[in-house]
Amino acid sequence: MGRPELGSIIPVRQLALRGYNIDYLPTAMDESVTLLQKVNMLIEFCNQVGRLSNELLAKWNEVMEWILNEGLEEAVRFVLLEWLESGKLGTIINQTILGSKATIVVSKDAPTKFDDQTFWYEIVREVN
């Protein structure tokens, strides 16, 4: 399964509220839309929100299927193989992970390279 394409989602715009004079119905004295037209506009807007929600849910399900099945695993495997070939994986392991660990030196002589992450255990006598 290929990696799902996620596009930008258009935000739902807010409905504009309009105040009315209580003395008359909004369409009694002017040429604005009728109450039925306004109700139909609200229904259409709710339908648009429903379609947008359904599209978002379909994309979410596609992403979850990709993650839970082999899509994410394949993508990680591809990146790790790419890093292995370029040497980046070796750098991450050797410098970032192992390079931050303490160095323990067990010897009779003190180490020449000594820092705050180097610990020296001096061999006082050898066991026969």
KAPEQUI-V698025 format. One record per residue. N is the residue number from 0. SS is DSSP state (hx for helix, st for strand, lp for the rest). PHI is phi in degrees with one decimal (999 if undefined). Layout:
BEGIN
n={N & N}
ss={SS & SS}
phi={PHI & PHI}
END
This chain:
BEGIN
n={0 & 1 & 2 & 3 & 4 & 5 & 6 & 7 & 8 & 9 & 10 & 11 & 12 & 13 & 14 & 15 & 16 & 17 & 18 & 19 & 20 & 21 & 22 & 23 & 24 & 25 & 26 & 27 & 28 & 29 & 30 & 31 & 32 & 33 & 34 & 35 & 36 & 37 & 38 & 39 & 40 & 41 & 42 & 43 & 44 & 45 & 46 & 47 & 48 & 49 & 50 & 51 & 52 & 53 & 54 & 55 & 56 & 57 & 58 & 59 & 60 & 61 & 62 & 63 & 64 & 65 & 66 & 67 & 68 & 69 & 70 & 71 & 72 & 73 & 74 & 75 & 76 & 77 & 78 & 79 & 80 & 81 & 82 & 83 & 84 & 85 & 86 & 87 & 88 & 89 & 90 & 91 & 92 & 93 & 94 & 95 & 96 & 97 & 98 & 99 & 100 & 101 & 102 & 103 & 104 & 105 & 106 & 107 & 108 & 109 & 110 & 111 & 112 & 113 & 114 & 115 & 116 & 117 & 118 & 119 & 120 & 121 & 122 & 123 & 124 & 125 & 126 & 127}
ss={lp & lp & lp & lp & lp & lp & lp & lp & lp & lp & lp & lp & lp & lp & lp & lp & lp & lp & lp & lp & lp & lp & lp & lp & lp & lp & lp & lp & lp & lp & lp & lp & lp & lp & hx & hx & hx & hx & hx & hx & hx & hx & hx & hx & hx & hx & hx & hx & hx & hx & hx & hx & hx & hx & hx & hx & hx & hx & hx & hx & hx & hx & hx & hx & hx & hx & hx & hx & lp & lp & hx & hx & hx & hx & hx & hx & hx & hx & hx & hx & hx & hx & hx & hx & hx & hx & lp & hx & hx & hx & hx & hx & hx & hx & hx & hx & hx & hx & hx & hx & lp & lp & st & st & st & st & st & lp & lp & lp & lp & lp & lp & lp & lp & lp & lp & st & st & st & st & st & lp & lp & lp & lp & lp & lp}
phi={999 & -74.9 & -64.4 & -68.2 & -89.5 & -110.9 & -93.9 & -75.2 & -102.6 & -74.5 & -68.8 & -77.5 & -81.4 & -80.8 & -77.8 & -86.2 & -89.1 & -129.4 & -82.4 & -122.4 & -76.2 & -66.8 & -67.2 & -147.9 & -70.3 & -58.7 & -103.0 & -71.8 & -119.1 & -135.2 & -100.6 & -73.0 & -66.4 & -79.0 & -62.9 & -62.5 & -63.7 & -66.2 & -63.0 & -63.4 & -63.9 & -64.0 & -62.2 & -63.5 & -63.3 & -62.3 & -64.0 & -63.6 & -62.5 & -62.6 & -63.3 & -62.0 & -63.6 & -65.7 & -63.7 & -63.8 & -64.2 & -63.3 & -64.1 & -59.8 & -63.2 & -64.1 & -66.0 & -63.2 & -63.1 & -64.0 & -69.2 & -74.3 & -90.5 & -90.2 & -62.1 & -66.8 & -61.4 & -64.2 & -64.8 & -66.0 & -59.5 & -61.6 & -66.5 & -64.4 & -65.0 & -63.3 & -66.8 & -63.6 & -66.8 & -83.6 & 90.3 & -66.8 & -64.2 & -61.9 & -64.2 & -62.0 & -68.3 & -75.0 & -94.5 & -74.8 & -88.1 & -76.2 & -67.9 & -91.8 & -85.4 & -71.6 & -104.0 & -111.9 & -114.5 & -115.2 & -164.0 & -75.4 & -99.9 & -66.3 & -65.6 & -78.4 & -99.9 & -131.0 & -139.0 & -72.3 & -103.7 & -105.7 & -121.3 & -113.1 & -109.4 & -77.5 & -82.1 & -82.4 & -145.9 & -90.0 & -89.1 & -90.8}
END
